Amino acid sequence: MPFISNSRLNAASFSIFKRSMLQDDSLPLTDVIDDQRWQQVFDKHDIHFGSDQDAVYTPAITLWALLSQVFYCQEHRSCKAAVIRVASLWVALGRRVCSTNTGAYCRARLKLSFTAIREIVQQIAADAEAACEQNCVQTREQSADRLSPPAVADAKSQGISGRILLVDGCTITTADTPENQRAYPQNPVQKPGLGFPVLRCVSLISMTTGLLVDLVSGSYSGKGSGETVLLWQMLDVLRPGDTLVADSYYCTYWLVGACRARGVQILMKNHHLRDDHPQNARRLSKRERLVTWSRPPVCPDWMSKAEYWQQPETLTVRLVDVQVSQPGSRAKTFTIATTITDRKACPAHWIAAVYQSRWLIELDIRSIKCSLGMDILRAKTPAMVLTELWSCLLAYNLIRLKMLQSGMATGRDPRSLSFTTTQQLLGTNWLPGIVTGICAELAALGQQVPCSERVGQRAGRVEPRANKRRPKVLALLKVPRSHHKMQRALV
C-alpha cells in the first residue's frame, strides 16, 4: 500500500526538492527553493525530456537522483544506487517499477546542462543573501549570544555597505579518459598514462553565510590557466560596495585596478615581490602607511592594448602590518594591502580580523572536496565532468541554505553550525522526505539538528599536519597500466 497518493505529489515537478529539504511554509527563506523559477531556468536552457505520462526520468527526478549521489559516498554514490533510490520512490508512490537498469538514468543525466545547474546555484546564493541582514553591526554581547566564531565576530564589529567575499583556488582530478585528458591535461611533469586529468577551480564564497556565489574552472596547466585569469572571469559577479578578501597570489595591479573600477574594495596579503615599506610611503601610524602603485610600463600578453590604456595610472593602497601570536603559525608578521583607506571607519584591527576570516574559505573548500567527495570526479567526458561538478556545488548551497534557515530561526550564527551534521540530516531524509511529506515535527527536527553542534570555537588550536594511522600502500604504478599488463604476461 503506498504511503501517499499520486494526487498529492507531482514527481515531475521541482517541488520534490522542498520535501527533500524539509521545507515548511513557516520556516524562514522557504521561498528560496522556488520550483517555478527552477522550471523557468530549465526552460530557458531548453532542457525538455521525459514528458510522457509514464516517464520516470524527468528533469526534476534526474536532478534529484544526481544530487542524491552527492550526499552519499563509496558504493552508495554509484549510478546503480541512484537508480535504486528512484525505484524505491516509485514504489512508494504506488507506481510499477519495470527495471533498475542504469542506462535510462545515465542517458537522462547527459541531457542536463551544467549551465542550468550553475544558474540555480547562483540564484540560491543571491536570494538567500538578499533575505539576510549581512551588514548589521554586532556588539560583542550579540556575537556571544549568536555563538559567532571569533573571526566572524570581529569582522561584524564594523558595518560595511556590501558583502565580504572570500576567494581561493583548488584542484580536482577526474577519470583518466582520452576525452578528459584533452580537455583537462594532467600535470605536465607526470609521464603519460600515470597521471589524471586535473581541473583548476577558483571559488567565490560569502564570509557571513558560507554560500558559494560563483565558481570558474579550467585546465590545470597551459596559457590562461592561472587562478588570477579564472578570477578575472568572475569579476562581473561583484557588486559596488563588496569587499574581496584573498591571499597574496591575487594581489596584482590589474586585479586591484579592475576591482576599483567596479567599486569593489580589496583586502589581500601584500605580494611577496612587492616592497612592504616603499620609500614613497606616507606613514599613518607605526604599522600603517599609504602607498601609491604605478601602472606597470609593459602591457601583459593576455591584455589588449586598449584594455591596458584603460587601466588607472596609479592606485592608492593602504598597507597594514599584522603580528601573529598564535602558536604554530608559519608567519609571525605580514603586511595586508587594502584599498580601504578610511582608518576611522575601518581600523587596523578590523582589517586584520577580516583577513583572518579568509581561513573560512579553506574550510569551505574542504567541505566541498572532502565531505561532498568532489576531490575526485567520476565522469568520463568533459561535459559530464562539469555537470557532476555543479551538482556537488548545488548540494553544497542547499546544505548551506538549510544551515542558514536553522540559524535564523534559533538566533545562531550560520558559521557556528556543523556542515557535516546538516549534510547527514539531508542525506538521511532525501528519500523519506518525499515519501512521507513534511509534518510539523519533521520540520522542527530539520531546524533543530543543524544547531545541535557548535563549530569554529577553537582559538589557538595547534594540530600536527601528520597522520597517525599507516595506510596500506600498494606498489606504485610507474608505467602505463597496459604496459604493466604486457610485462606481467611475458613473465
N, C-alpha and C positions, 0 to 999 in steps of 0.2 A: 504494500500500500504506500503510495507516495506521501512524502511529508507535506508537500504543498501542491496546490492545483496549478495547472498550466495557466489559468486565467490570472493568477496573481503575479506572475513574473514573465516578462518577455526576455528570454535568454539572448535574443539577438540585439538587445539594447545595451548601451554602455551603462545603464543604471545598475547592472550587476556589480559594478565596482563600488557603488555606495554600500551594498550589502557586505562585500568582502572587506571594506574599510571600516565596518561597524559604524556607519553614519546614522545619525538621528537628527530630525529637524530641530531639536532643542539644543544641539551642540553648536559651538562657535565654528565659523569657517566651513560649515557644511555645504555652502553654495560653491565652494571652490571646485569640487568634483561635480561638474555640470555635464550630464550625459548629452544634452542637446548641443553644447559647444564642442564636445568631443566628436559628435557625429558630424558637425559642420567642418571640423578640421579634416576628417577622413573624406568628406565630400569634396572639399577644396582640393585635396590631393588625388582625387578620382580613384579612391580605393573602394571598389564595389565588387563583392563576390558573396557567394552563399545566400543568394536572395530567394532560393526555392523554399517552399514551405517546410520541407523535411530536411533542409540543410543543417548540418551540425556546426561546421566551421565557418561561422560568420566573422566579420572583422572584430566584433566585440569578444566573442568566445576565443578567437585565436589570440588576441592580445591578452586576454585573461589567462589563458594557458601559458603563454610566453612569460608573463610575469610570475606565474606560479613556479616556473623553473628557477627564477632568481631567488625565491625565498627558501629554497632547499639546496642541499649540497650532495655531492657524490652521486650514488645511483638514483636518488630521488630527483636529481636535476636533469635527467635524460628526457628525450622526447617521448620515450615509451611511458615514463612515469606521468608526463603531462597528459598524454592521451588517456591513461587510466583515470586521471582526475576528471577529465571531461566526461568519460564514460560513467563515472560514479555520479557526476552531476546529472547526466541524462537519465540515469535510473531513478534518482531521487525525484526527478520531475515527472516520473511516470511514463517516460518515453522508452522506445525499444532501442537497444544498442546492437548494431549489426556487426561491428568489428572493432578491434582495438589495434589495428594495423596503423603504423605511424605515417604511412605515405600521404594520406589526405592532409594530415596536420602539417607535415613538412612542406607540402606544396602551398598550403594556405599561408604559412609563415613567410614564404618568399614574396607574397603579394603585399605584405606590409611594408610601407615606405618609412625609412628611418627619419625622413624629414617631417612626417606627420607626428611621429612619436616625440621628436625633438620639440615641435611646436607645443605639444601638450605639456611637456616638461617645463618649458619656459612660461607657459600660461599658468601653471600651478604656482610657480615661484612668484610671478608678478601679482596674481590675485591674492595670494596668502600674505605677501608682504604689504600690499596696499591696505589690507584689513587690520594690520598690526601697528601699534604705536611704537615704531623703532627708535625715534629720535627724542623721546621724552627723557629728561634728566632724572636720574635716580640718586637719592641720597644713600649713604652707607647703610642706614637702617632699612631702607626699602630693598636694597640689594641683598642684605642679610635675610630679610623675610622671604625673598624670592629664591634664596639659595643660589644666587648667581656666582659662577666661578670668579676668582679674583681678577683675572684679566678682563672679563666681560664687565664686572662691576666697575673697575677703574675706567674702562672705555666709555661707559654710560654716565660717568660723573660729569661729563661736559656735553652740552647739546650741540648738534650739528644739523645742517639743513638736509642732508641726503643720507644715502646708505653707506655703510662701511663694507667694502667688498674685498675679499681676500683672493689672491691669485697664486697659483703654483702649478707645476707640471708633474707628470708621471709617465711611465711607460707601461705598455700592456703587450703581452705576447698572444699570438693566435696559432691556430692549427697550421702545421707545416705542409701547405699545398702549393703547387706552382702558381695558382691564381693569387693567393695571398702573398707569396714571395715577390711577385711582380708589382703588386700594389704597395706592399709594406716590406721592403727588403730587410733581411736580417742584419745584425751588426756586421759591418764590413771586415772586422778583424777575425771573424769566425770563418772556418772553411765551409764550402758548400756542402749541404747535407747534414751539417752538425748543429746549425742554429735554427731559430724560429723567427717567423715574421714578427716585427715589432712596430707597434703604434706609439707615437708620441702624442700626449694629450696635455692641454692646458685648460684648467677649470677656473671658473669664477663663482665663488661661494659667499653667501651673506654671513657676516660675522655674528649677527644677533640671532638669526633663525637657523642657520646651517643649511638653508635651501640652496640648491645648485641653480644659479642664474643662467649659466651657459657653459658650454664646453666645445672646444675645437680640437680635432685630431688630424694627424698627418703621419707621414713616414718618419722613421727614426733618424735616417741619415740622408744626405743629399742637399742640393740647393733649396733654400726656403723651408727647411725642416726644423729650424730652431724655435725655441719657446717664445722668443720675442716676436717672431714672424707670426706665430699662431695667435698670440695675444693681440696683435695688430688687427686680426680679423674679427675680434670681439669688441673693438672699441665703440662701435655704434650701439652696443647694448648699454653702455654707460650713459648716465643722465647728469645734467648740471647739478652740482652740489654733492655728488658722490665722492667718496674718498677711497682710493685704490691703495691697498697695502700689499707689498711684495718684498722679496729678498733682493740682494744686490745685483743679481743677474739681470733683472728687468730695469735697473736704474740707468737707462741710456738717455741721451739728449733727445733722441727722436720720440721715444715714448712719453717722456715728460712734456715735450712740446705739444704732442698730439693730445694729451690729456688736458693741458691748459687751454688749448683751443676749444675743447668741448666743455669747459667749465668744471673739470674734474680735478680734485686735489690728489696729489700723490704722497705716499709716506713709505719710503723704502730705505733699506740699508744702503749706505753710500757704496758705490762700486769700488772694488779694491784697487783699480787702476787710476782712480781719481783722488786727488790730494784732499785729505780731511782738513788741513789747515793751510789753505792758499794765502799768499801774501796780500792779495787784494780784498780779503775778507773784512767785513765791518763787524766788530765784536759787539754782541748784545749783552752777554754775561760771561761768566767764567767758562761755561760749557756750551754757549750758543753764539752763532755768528751768521751773518748774511753774506752770501757769495753770489757772484754773477758768472754764469756759464755762457761762453760764447759758442755760436754755431760752428761745428767742425768745418774746416775750409774745403774738404773734399766730399763730394756727393757719393753716398754709398751705391753699390752696384744695383741693389734691389729697388732703389728710389729713382723716379724720373727727375729730370732737371726742373720741370715745372713744380713738382712737389717739393723739391729741395728749396727753391726760392720762396716758397710759401711758408717755410718754417721760420719761426721767430729768430731774429739775430742774436738775442740774448735771453737768458732765463734767470730770474731771481729765485734763489733757493736758500732755505734756512737749514743750517747744519746743527744737529743736536747731539752732543756726546752722551753716551749712556754707559754706566758702570753696572756690571753684573756681579752680584754677590752670591748667586745660587751655586751650591756645590755641584760639581760635575759638568758645569758649562764649559764649552770649549774656549769661548772668547770672554775675557774679563772686561774689556772695553770695546766699544764700536761706535760708529757715527751713523746717525739717521739723517737722510736727506728728505726734505718735505717742502712743498710749495705753500704750506700754511705758514704765513709769516706773522700772523697776529699772535703775539706772545700772551696777551691778557686773555683772549678767548680760548686759546689752546696752549697752555703752559707746557714746559718741557716734560714734566712728569706724566702728563696726559699723552704726549707724543710717544713716550717710551711704553706706556701701557697699551696703546693701540698697536704698536709694533709687536709687543709681546703676544697680543691676541692672534697674531699671524700663525702661531703654532696650532691653532684650532683647525686650519685647513689641512695640516698634516694628519690630524686625527680623522678628519672627514674623508680624506683620500684613503686612509687605512680602512675606514668603514666600507667604502665603495669597493676597494680591491680585495680585502680580506673577508669581511663579514658577508658581502654580497657575492664574493667569488669572481670579481671582474678582472683579477690579475692574469687569468688565462682564459681567453675566449675560445670556444669550441667550434665556431662556424668555419666552414670550408671555403667560402667565397667572400670577396671583399664587401659585396652588398649585404650579405647576411651578417658579416662582422659588425658593420655599423648598426644594423637592426638589433643585434644582440647587445651591443654596447649601450644603445639608447634605451633599451628595455630595462637594463640594470639601473640606468640613471633615473628612469621613470619610477622604478621601485624605490630608489633612494629618496626621491622627493615625496613620494606617498608616505614613506615612513616618517620623514621629517614633518610632513603635514600633520600626521597623527600625533607626533610629539608636541607640535605647536598647539593643536586643539586641546590636548590634555593640560599643557602648561597654562593656557588662557583660562581654562575652567577652574583650575586649582590655584592660580596665582604663582606658579613656579616658572622660573626661567627655563626656556626650552633647552638651553645649553647645560642644564643640570640634570636632564633626563637621560636615561640609558637608551642608546640606539639599538643595541643588541636585544634588550628586553622588548622593545617595541617591535622589532623585526620578528621575534618569536611570537608575539601576540598576533600579528597579522598573518604570519605563516600558518599558525595553528587554526585560524578562523577563515582562511582564504576560501576554502570549500564549504565548511559548515555555515558560514555567514549567509551564503546564497540560499542554501537548502532550508534552513530553519527560519530565516528572516531575523530582523533586529528588534528585540524586545527592549524594554527599559532597563532590565537587569544586565543584558549583554552590552548595551551602550554604556552603562555605568562601569562595567568591567573594563571596557576599552579605554575609558578615561582614567581608571584607577591604576592599571598595570604599568603604563609608562612612568608614572610618578612613584612607583614602588622602590626604585633605586635612585641613588644620588651619585653623580659623577662630577669630575672636574675639581674636586677639593683635595688635591694632593700637592700642595705648595711645598717646594723644596725636595720633592721626591727624587731619589737617585737610584737607578737600577743599572746593573751592568748589561752592556749590549752583547750578551753571550747566552748560549743555550746549555742547560744542564743535561737534558736527555740526549743521548747519542743516537742519531738516525742510522738506520740500516742502509749503508751506502753500497750500492752495487758497482761493478766495474763501469767506468765512464766510457761512453761510445766515442771513439776517436776517429772513426771513419764513417762514411755514409752507411746506413743500415743495409742497403743492397750489397755493398762491398763486403760487409761483415758476414752476411749470409753466404756469399760465394766462398769466402775464406774458410768458413766452417764446413762447407760442403766438400772442399778439397782435402780436408784433414782426414 
